[in-house]
Amino acid sequence: MRVAFVGKGGSGKTTLSALFSRHLARSGAPVVAIDGDINQHLAQALGLDDGETFDAPPLSARLAEIKDHLRGDNPRITSSAAMIKTTPPGRGSRLLRLLGDDAVHAHHVQNVGGVPLMVTGEFDESDLGVACYHSKLGAVELYLNHLVDGPGEYVVVDMTAGADAFASGLFTRFDMTFLVAEPTRKGVSVYRQYRDHAEEFGIPVAVVGNKVTGEDDLLFLKEHVGDHLLAYFEQSSWVRSQERGRPQGDLEPHNVHALRQLRTALDGRTKDWEAFQKHAVEFHLRNAAAWADKATGSDLSAQVDPGFRHGPAALGSASA
């Protein structure tokens, strides 16, 4: 199962991404966390100390190599240069298993606080004026397009803030999206944008309240998001001590219960590989027509393999 944590800046989505990833890992579940935010703080939220460094290269730094690996022997993809972020897998492509023995996981995963973590890379000065952050997220989209995750396996992505997550088809790569909302008007405003976009494609969005301090906060969230409110996290002194580098005690019982609620909701989803591939093809064709055909000088609609069926059965048709 793949889940994205989204919301406005400062809502706490990075904190909740870290808490949920650690909750899954401590249960023994296979999990990969991915920092897809423009501000790369998930490693610190997972427990990376000030004196430690995250040494695994960001996905965006080796995008050409990742493309070469994933395209494998797929005859429809002539080169890594012709492969864009939405290019769907086909027969001959290399599919990935979560934390499998492959070049992507071997080069880009580092264990932080008991959680295998990959990062997209920071938006730095060299990008200014020549790139948008969605180009870095392209590596995440390709990774998820080619991943075959099995029962009881999880990918947790801390997404970029606001409605930017809908700037590509990446939002369709998840089994569920948790929208983190503070009990304020600004906190719930992003929810309406996500709800409208996601409903068009049948992507489930559940609201997760955060920094709730009392009954008034909870009533405010219920008033504005109704039944979409899945769970809520209370203001946490444990999280604050963790952020200061002086963790004390344990996470509060109510917040532990909220983490269990998130997992139960995610586990209740049914994996729909047919819809997953349908959305991948749809957004690839949109990108090809809008800009990618012109940019690559190729007809990228030819990359779509109509005979390919995604999911566990496709592992047999994948390149070794």
Backbone hydrogen bonds in HBPLUS format (Angstrom, degrees):
<---DONOR---> <-ACCEPTOR-->    atom                        ^
c    i                          cat <-CA-CA->   ^        H-A-AA   ^      H-
h    n   atom  resd res      DA  || num        DHA   H-A  angle D-A-AA Bond
n    s   type  num  typ     dist DA aas  dist angle  dist       angle   num
A0155-VAL N   A0001-MET O   2.93 MM 154  6.39 145.7  2.05 151.6 156.5     1
A0175-ASP N   A0002-ARG O   2.85 MM 173  5.28 144.0  1.98 129.7 140.3     2
A0176-MET N   A0002-ARG O   3.32 MM 174  6.75 140.5  2.49 155.1 163.5     3
A0003-VAL N   A0155-VAL O   2.87 MM 152  6.25 160.9  1.90 166.2 172.1     4
A0157-VAL N   A0003-VAL O   2.94 MM 154  6.32 164.6  1.97 160.4 165.4     5
A0004-ALA N   A0176-MET O   3.20 MM 172  6.75 150.4  2.30 146.4 154.8     6
A0178-PHE N   A0004-ALA O   2.80 MM 174  6.09 164.5  1.83 174.4 178.3     7
A0005-PHE N   A0157-VAL O   2.90 MM 152  6.24 161.7  1.94 167.2 167.5     8
A0159-MET N   A0005-PHE O   3.09 MM 154  5.92 161.3  2.12 154.3 160.1     9
A0006-VAL N   A0178-PHE O   2.97 MM 172  6.29 163.7  2.00 154.5 158.9    10
A0180-VAL N   A0006-VAL O   2.81 MM 174  6.09 165.5  1.83 165.8 160.9    11
A0162-GLY N   A0007-GLY O   2.93 MM 155  5.51 152.4  2.01 120.7 127.4    12
A0011-SER N   A0008-LYS O   3.17 MM   3  5.69 151.8  2.26 140.3 138.1    13
A0016-LEU N   A0012-GLY O   2.96 MM   4  6.24 164.1  1.99 156.5 160.6    14
A0017-SER N   A0013-LYS O   2.81 MM   4  5.90 149.2  1.90 140.5 149.6    15
A0018-ALA N   A0014-THR O   2.99 MM   4  6.21 158.0  2.04 148.3 153.3    16
A0019-LEU N   A0015-THR O   2.92 MM   4  6.20 162.6  1.95 150.0 155.2    17
A0020-PHE N   A0016-LEU O   2.88 MM   4  5.93 163.3  1.91 147.6 152.1    18
A0021-SER N   A0017-SER O   2.96 MM   4  6.06 158.9  2.00 144.0 150.4    19
A0022-ARG N   A0018-ALA O   2.95 MM   4  6.12 164.0  1.97 153.8 157.6    20
A0023-HIS N   A0019-LEU O   2.90 MM   4  6.04 151.4  1.99 142.1 150.9    21
A0024-LEU N   A0020-PHE O   2.98 MM   4  6.23 156.9  2.04 150.1 155.0    22
A0025-ALA N   A0021-SER O   2.94 MM   4  6.15 168.0  1.95 150.4 154.1    23
A0026-ARG N   A0022-ARG O   2.87 MM   4  5.91 162.6  1.90 150.4 154.7    24
A0027-SER N   A0024-LEU O   3.07 MM   3  5.25 139.4  2.24 100.7 112.6    25
A0029-ALA N   A0024-LEU O   3.25 MM   5  5.60 147.2  2.36 158.4 148.9    26
A0028-GLY N   A0025-ALA O   2.96 MM   3  5.24 157.2  2.01 108.4 115.7    27
A0154-TYR N   A0030-PRO O   3.00 MM 124  6.32 152.2  2.08 146.8 155.7    28
A0032-VAL N   A0154-TYR O   2.99 MM 122  6.47 145.8  2.11 145.2 155.3    29
A0156-VAL N   A0032-VAL O   2.92 MM 124  6.32 159.8  1.96 152.2 158.6    30
A0033-ALA N   A0116-PRO O   2.91 MM  83  6.25 170.3  1.92 165.0 166.9    31
A0118-MET N   A0033-ALA O   2.89 MM  85  6.34 152.7  1.97 155.7 164.7    32
A0034-ILE N   A0156-VAL O   2.80 MM 122  6.19 153.6  1.87 158.5 161.4    33
A0158-ASP N   A0034-ILE O   2.97 MM 124  6.32 161.6  2.00 169.8 175.9    34
A0035-ASP N   A0118-MET O   2.91 MM  83  6.44 155.9  1.97 152.3 158.7    35
A0120-THR N   A0035-ASP O   3.14 MM  85  6.22 148.0  2.25 164.8 160.6    36
A0036-GLY N   A0158-ASP O   2.77 MM 122  5.38 141.2  1.92 141.7 153.9    37
A0045-ALA N   A0041-HIS O   3.04 MM   4  6.33 156.8  2.09 150.4 157.5    38
A0046-LEU N   A0042-LEU O   2.89 MM   4  6.12 136.8  2.08 145.5 157.0    39
A0046-LEU N   A0043-ALA O   3.20 MM   3  5.10 128.7  2.48  91.5 104.8    40
A0048-LEU N   A0043-ALA O   2.98 MM   5  5.54 163.3  2.01 141.5 140.4    41
A0047-GLY N   A0044-GLN O   3.00 MM   3  5.09 148.2  2.11  99.6 109.7    42
A0052-GLU N   A0049-ASP O   3.01 MM   3  5.23 156.9  2.06 109.3 116.8    43
A0061-ALA N   A0058-PRO O   3.02 MM   3  5.44 146.2  2.14 109.8 119.5    44
A0059-LEU N   A0119-VAL O   2.85 MM  60  6.23 165.8  1.87 161.3 161.2    45
A0062-ARG N   A0059-LEU O   3.23 MM   3  5.76 154.0  2.30 111.9 118.6    46
A0060-SER N   A0120-THR O   3.28 MM  60  5.53 154.5  2.35 126.8 133.9    47
A0066-ILE N   A0062-ARG O   2.95 MM   4  6.22 157.2  2.00 154.6 161.8    48
A0067-LYS N   A0063-LEU O   2.92 MM   4  6.16 160.3  1.95 152.5 157.4    49
A0068-ASP N   A0064-ALA O   2.98 MM   4  6.25 161.4  2.01 149.1 154.0    50
A0069-HIS N   A0065-GLU O   2.96 MM   4  6.20 155.6  2.02 147.2 153.6    51
A0070-LEU N   A0066-ILE O   2.93 MM   4  6.15 167.5  1.95 155.0 158.1    52
A0071-ARG N   A0067-LYS O   2.93 MM   4  6.03 159.6  1.97 156.8 161.3    53
A0094-ARG N   A0070-LEU O   2.78 MM  24  4.71 165.7  1.80 136.5 140.9    54
A0074-ASN N   A0071-ARG O   2.90 MM   3  5.70 166.8  1.91 155.3 159.2    55
A0073-ASP N   A0092-GLY O   2.90 MM  19  4.65 148.3  2.00 144.0 136.7    56
A0077-ILE N   A0074-ASN O   3.22 MM   3  5.83 163.8  2.25 117.6 122.2    57
A0082-ALA N   A0079-SER O   3.22 MM   3  5.32 138.1  2.41  97.0 107.7    58
A0083-MET N   A0080-SER O   3.07 MM   3  5.05 159.5  2.11 104.1 109.8    59
A0087-THR N   A0084-ILE O   3.05 MM   3  5.39 162.8  2.08 114.7 120.2    60
A0093-SER N   A0090-GLY O   2.96 MM   3  5.50 164.2  1.99 135.7 139.5    61
A0092-GLY N   A0317-SER O   3.25 MM 225  6.40 150.7  2.34 147.5 156.2    62
A0319-SER N   A0093-SER O   2.91 MM 226  5.49 157.8  1.96 121.4 128.7    63
A0096-LEU N   A0146-HIS O   2.72 MM  50  5.87 164.6  1.75 153.1 155.4    64
A0148-VAL N   A0096-LEU O   2.78 MM  52  5.94 165.5  1.80 168.1 167.5    65
A0100-GLY N   A0097-ARG O   2.86 MM   3  4.92 140.0  2.02 142.6 131.2    66
A0102-ASP N   A0100-GLY O   3.03 MM   2  5.65 126.5  2.33 105.9  90.6    67
A0106-ALA N   A0102-ASP O   2.99 MM   4  6.02 158.8  2.04 151.8 158.7    68
A0107-HIS N   A0103-ALA O   3.09 MM   4  5.95 154.1  2.16 140.5 144.8    69
A0108-HIS N   A0104-VAL O   3.13 MM   4  6.01 151.8  2.21 146.9 154.4    70
A0109-VAL N   A0105-HIS O   3.35 MM   4  5.44 144.7  2.49 138.4 137.0    71
A0110-GLN N   A0117-LEU O   3.00 MM   7  5.34 154.9  2.07 142.1 149.6    72
A0117-LEU N   A0110-GLN O   2.85 MM   7  5.34 157.9  1.90 133.4 140.6    73
A0112-VAL N   A0115-VAL O   2.88 MM   3  5.22 170.2  1.89 139.3 140.0    74
A0115-VAL N   A0112-VAL O   3.00 MM   3  5.22 158.4  2.05 109.6 116.6    75
A0127-ASP N   A0124-ASP O   2.98 MM   3  5.60 152.8  2.05 116.4 124.6    76
A0128-LEU N   A0125-GLU O   3.17 MM   3  5.40 146.0  2.29 104.8 113.9    77
A0130-VAL N   A0127-ASP O   3.05 MM   3  5.54 161.8  2.09 129.7 134.7    78
A0131-ALA N   A0127-ASP O   3.02 MM   4  5.15 131.5  2.26 170.4 156.3    79
A0135-SER N   A0132-CYS O   3.05 MM   3  5.83 159.2  2.09 120.6 125.9    80
A0136-LYS N   A0133-TYR O   2.96 MM   3  5.41 134.4  2.17 108.8 120.2    81
A0137-LEU N   A0133-TYR O   3.25 MM   4  6.69 150.9  2.34 144.3 152.8    82
A0139-ALA N   A0136-LYS O   3.39 MM   3  6.21 154.2  2.46 118.4 121.0    83
A0140-VAL N   A0137-LEU O   2.96 MM   3  5.20 123.2  2.29 103.0 117.5    84
A0141-GLU N   A0137-LEU O   3.06 MM   4  6.47 156.4  2.12 153.3 160.2    85
A0142-LEU N   A0138-GLY O   2.99 MM   4  6.24 160.3  2.03 149.9 154.6    86
A0143-TYR N   A0139-ALA O   2.96 MM   4  6.10 156.3  2.01 141.7 148.7    87
A0144-LEU N   A0140-VAL O   2.91 MM   4  6.17 167.8  1.93 155.3 157.6    88
A0145-ASN N   A0141-GLU O   2.85 MM   4  5.99 150.6  1.94 145.1 154.2    89
A0146-HIS N   A0142-LEU O   3.14 MM   4  6.28 143.2  2.28 144.4 152.0    90
A0146-HIS N   A0143-TYR O   3.23 MM   3  5.41 130.4  2.49  98.3 110.3    91
A0147-LEU N   A0144-LEU O   3.38 MM   3  5.04 161.4  2.42  96.6 102.0    92
A0153-GLU N   A0150-GLY O   3.16 MM   3  5.62 144.2  2.30 142.1 138.0    93
A0166-PHE N   A0163-ALA O   3.07 MM   3  5.88 168.8  2.08 122.4 125.9    94
A0167-ALA N   A0164-ASP O   2.93 MM   3  5.33 160.0  1.97 123.0 122.8    95
A0172-THR N   A0169-GLY O   2.95 MM   3  5.65 159.0  1.99 122.0 128.4    96
A0173-ARG N   A0170-LEU O   2.94 MM   3  5.38 165.6  1.96 120.0 123.5    97
A0177-THR N   A0204-PRO O   3.10 MM  27  6.32 149.6  2.19 153.6 162.7    98
A0206-ALA N   A0177-THR O   2.95 MM  29  6.35 164.0  1.97 167.2 172.6    99
A0179-LEU N   A0206-ALA O   2.85 MM  27  6.07 160.1  1.89 150.6 157.1   100
A0208-VAL N   A0179-LEU O   2.79 MM  29  5.81 167.4  1.81 144.1 145.6   101
A0181-ALA N   A0208-VAL O   2.98 MM  27  6.12 159.7  2.02 142.8 147.5   102
A0210-ASN N   A0181-ALA O   3.00 MM  29  5.93 142.5  2.14 141.2 140.8   103
A0184-THR N   A0182-GLU O   2.80 MM   2  5.59 138.9  1.97 104.8  93.1   104
A0188-VAL N   A0184-THR O   3.15 MM   4  6.45 143.8  2.29 149.1 155.9   105
A0189-SER N   A0185-ARG O   3.14 MM   4  6.15 123.5  2.48 138.2 152.2   106
A0189-SER N   A0186-LYS O   3.30 MM   3  5.13 142.9  2.45  93.8 104.2   107
A0191-TYR N   A0188-VAL O   3.18 MM   3  5.24 128.4  2.46  96.7 110.1   108
A0194-TYR N   A0190-VAL O   3.05 MM   4  6.37 166.4  2.07 160.7 164.1   109
A0195-ARG N   A0191-TYR O   2.83 MM   4  5.96 166.6  1.85 157.2 161.4   110
A0196-ASP N   A0192-ARG O   3.16 MM   4  6.24 166.8  2.18 146.4 148.9   111
A0197-HIS N   A0193-GLN O   3.16 MM   4  6.35 167.3  2.18 151.9 155.4   112
A0198-ALA N   A0194-TYR O   2.83 MM   4  5.82 170.4  1.83 159.5 162.9   113
A0199-GLU N   A0195-ARG O   3.00 MM   4  5.95 160.2  2.04 147.4 152.5   114
A0201-PHE N   A0198-ALA O   3.02 MM   3  5.49 141.4  2.17 110.1 120.1   115
A0203-ILE N   A0198-ALA O   2.99 MM   5  4.90 165.4  2.01 139.9 137.4   116
A0202-GLY N   A0199-GLU O   3.28 MM   3  4.91 161.8  2.31  96.4 101.8   117
A0207-VAL N   A0228-HIS O   2.74 MM  21  5.56 161.7  1.77 146.7 150.3   118
A0230-LEU N   A0207-VAL O   2.83 MM  23  5.71 159.4  1.87 152.9 158.8   119
A0209-GLY N   A0231-ALA O   2.92 MM  22  6.30 150.1  2.01 154.8 151.2   120
A0233-PHE N   A0209-GLY O   2.81 MM  24  5.98 152.5  1.88 130.5 137.7   121
A0212-VAL N   A0233-PHE O   3.07 MM  21  6.15 173.9  2.08 152.6 150.6   122
A0235-GLN N   A0212-VAL O   3.01 MM  23  5.57 149.9  2.11 135.9 135.0   123
A0218-LEU N   A0214-GLY O   3.24 MM   4  6.58 160.3  2.28 149.9 155.4   124
A0219-LEU N   A0215-GLU O   2.87 MM   4  6.08 163.4  1.90 155.7 159.9   125
A0220-PHE N   A0216-ASP O   2.98 MM   4  6.15 151.7  2.06 145.0 152.7   126
A0221-LEU N   A0217-ASP O   3.12 MM   4  6.45 160.1  2.16 150.8 154.8   127
A0222-LYS N   A0218-LEU O   3.02 MM   4  6.29 165.1  2.04 153.4 157.5   128
A0223-GLU N   A0219-LEU O   2.90 MM   4  6.03 150.5  1.98 145.6 153.6   129
A0224-HIS N   A0220-PHE O   3.17 MM   4  6.41 148.2  2.28 146.3 153.5   130
A0225-VAL N   A0221-LEU O   2.89 MM   4  5.96 153.8  1.96 159.3 165.5   131
A0226-GLY N   A0222-LYS O   2.91 MM   4  4.65 138.9  2.09 119.6 127.7   132
A0228-HIS N   A0225-VAL O   3.15 MM   3  5.63 154.8  2.22 138.7 136.6   133
A0229-LEU N   A0226-GLY O   3.22 MM   3  6.13 169.7  2.23 123.4 125.7   134
A0240-ARG N   A0236-SER O   3.21 MM   4  6.42 158.1  2.26 137.6 143.5   135
A0241-SER N   A0237-SER O   2.97 MM   4  6.18 157.7  2.02 144.4 149.9   136
A0242-GLN N   A0238-TRP O   2.94 MM   4  6.16 149.5  2.03 144.6 153.6   137
A0243-GLU N   A0239-VAL O   2.87 MM   4  6.14 157.5  1.92 153.6 159.1   138
A0244-ARG N   A0240-ARG O   3.09 MM   4  6.35 134.3  2.31 139.7 151.5   139
A0246-ARG N   A0241-SER O   2.90 MM   5  5.21 151.4  1.98 169.0 160.3   140
A0245-GLY N   A0242-GLN O   2.96 MM   3  5.13 157.6  2.01 106.4 113.2   141
A0255-ASN N   A0252-GLU O   3.01 MM   3  5.41 117.7  2.41 108.7 123.4   142
A0256-VAL N   A0252-GLU O   3.01 MM   4  6.35 148.6  2.12 153.4 163.3   143
A0257-HIS N   A0253-PRO O   2.95 MM   4  6.19 156.7  2.01 150.1 156.3   144
A0258-ALA N   A0254-HIS O   2.96 MM   4  6.30 146.2  2.07 142.5 152.1   145
A0259-LEU N   A0255-ASN O   3.12 MM   4  6.38 150.7  2.21 140.3 146.9   146
A0260-ARG N   A0256-VAL O   3.13 MM   4  6.51 152.0  2.21 145.8 153.3   147
A0261-GLN N   A0257-HIS O   2.99 MM   4  6.34 146.8  2.10 145.1 154.6   148
A0262-LEU N   A0258-ALA O   3.05 MM   4  6.40 152.1  2.13 148.9 155.5   149
A0263-ARG N   A0259-LEU O   3.09 MM   4  6.43 160.3  2.13 149.3 154.1   150
A0264-THR N   A0260-ARG O   2.93 MM   4  6.14 160.6  1.97 150.0 155.5   151
A0265-ALA N   A0261-GLN O   3.02 MM   4  6.22 159.5  2.07 148.1 153.1   152
A0266-LEU N   A0262-LEU O   3.00 MM   4  6.24 159.1  2.04 149.3 155.1   153
A0267-ASP N   A0263-ARG O   2.80 MM   4  5.95 165.5  1.82 156.1 160.3   154
A0268-GLY N   A0264-THR O   3.05 MM   4  6.12 128.6  2.33 135.3 147.8   155
A0268-GLY N   A0265-ALA O   3.26 MM   3  5.13 134.7  2.47  90.9 103.2   156
A0269-ARG N   A0266-LEU O   3.13 MM   3  5.57 165.3  2.15 112.6 117.2   157
A0276-PHE N   A0272-ASP O   3.02 MM   4  6.22 155.2  2.08 148.5 156.5   158
A0277-GLN N   A0273-TRP O   2.98 MM   4  6.17 163.3  2.01 149.8 152.1   159
A0278-LYS N   A0274-GLU O   2.99 MM   4  6.13 152.9  2.06 142.9 151.4   160
A0279-HIS N   A0275-ALA O   2.97 MM   4  6.15 162.6  2.00 152.7 155.3   161
A0280-ALA N   A0276-PHE O   3.09 MM   4  6.32 153.2  2.17 141.5 149.5   162
A0281-VAL N   A0277-GLN O   2.97 MM   4  6.20 163.1  2.00 153.5 156.2   163
A0282-GLU N   A0278-LYS O   2.98 MM   4  6.17 161.2  2.02 146.7 152.6   164
A0283-PHE N   A0279-HIS O   2.99 MM   4  6.16 169.3  2.00 154.7 156.0   165
A0284-HIS N   A0280-ALA O   3.01 MM   4  6.10 146.8  2.13 141.2 151.1   166
A0285-LEU N   A0281-VAL O   2.95 MM   4  6.16 163.5  1.97 155.5 158.6   167
A0286-ARG N   A0282-GLU O   3.07 MM   4  6.32 149.1  2.17 141.3 150.3   168
A0287-ASN N   A0283-PHE O   2.97 MM   4  6.14 163.0  2.00 145.8 149.6   169
A0288-ALA N   A0284-HIS O   2.85 MM   4  6.06 159.8  1.89 151.6 157.9   170
A0289-ALA N   A0285-LEU O   3.06 MM   4  6.16 164.5  2.08 145.0 148.4   171
A0290-ALA N   A0286-ARG O   2.93 MM   4  6.03 153.2  2.01 147.0 155.1   172
A0291-TRP N   A0287-ASN O   3.00 MM   4  5.97 170.6  2.01 153.9 155.1   173
A0292-ALA N   A0287-ASN O   2.97 MM   5  5.86 172.1  1.97 147.7 146.5   174
A0293-ASP N   A0288-ALA O   3.00 MM   5  5.00 161.6  2.03 130.6 130.3   175
A0295-ALA N   A0291-TRP O   2.97 MM   4  6.15 157.3  2.02 149.6 157.1   176
A0296-THR N   A0292-ALA O   2.90 MM   4  5.94 155.5  1.96 151.2 155.3   177
A0297-GLY N   A0293-ASP O   2.79 MM   4  5.55 131.1  2.03 139.8 152.4   178
A0302-ALA N   A0299-ASP O   3.17 MM   3  6.03 162.4  2.21 118.9 123.5   179
A0303-GLN N   A0300-LEU O   3.01 MM   3  5.41 163.4  2.04 110.3 115.7   180
A0304-VAL N   A0301-SER O   3.24 MM   3  5.83 165.2  2.27 114.1 118.4   181
A0308-PHE N   A0305-ASP O   3.11 MM   3  5.53 169.6  2.12 119.0 121.5   182
A0314-ALA N   A0311-GLY O   2.87 MM   3  5.45 142.7  2.01 117.0 127.8   183
A0315-LEU N   A0312-PRO O   3.15 MM   3  5.60 157.1  2.20 110.3 117.0   184
A0316-GLY N   A0313-ALA O   3.44 MM   3  6.18 159.6  2.49 114.1 117.9   185
A0317-SER N   A0314-ALA O   2.88 MM   3  5.30 146.2  2.00 110.6 120.6   186
A0318-ALA N   A0315-LEU O   3.43 MM   3  5.14 160.5  2.48  94.6  99.9   187
